[in-house]
Amino acid sequence: MLRLSTKIRYGSRVMILLGLQYPDPLSVREMSEVEGLSNIYLEQIILPLKNAGLLRSIRGAGGGFSLIKPPDQIKMSEIVRVLEGSWNLVECVENENYCEKFQECATIDLWSRLFKGISEILENTTLADMIQIHKKKNRKSKQ
């Protein structure tokens, strides 16, 4: 079964939380309460996002983490790449030397199309798009 890690699932939700607050910061404690995650696990998600230049840390009272740029300038592909690495399903799509049967393999075409489709969706979806979906879903659930 194909699955994304919990790191990317929680990381995406944390980025939506931060996007909802943009440009104001949220503390690790606030995020962990909303998401029901331990501070330690949340820090393992936040640190790579900070190191990749998607988040900034703000010290002091009222500090925490915030997005470095507006949500409409952050592609979901950036978040996935940081937290998940490649979203490629098979090694040979990115590296034809990986398999000696690359030239005659019929399945490579299927895997390549699937990779291209996933890539296009992630490249064309911004954090702002995800925030809008979040708002719609939460509006419906409160009615």
Order of alpha helices (4+ residues) and beta strands (2+ residues): alpha-alpha-alpha-beta-beta-alpha-alpha-alpha-alpha
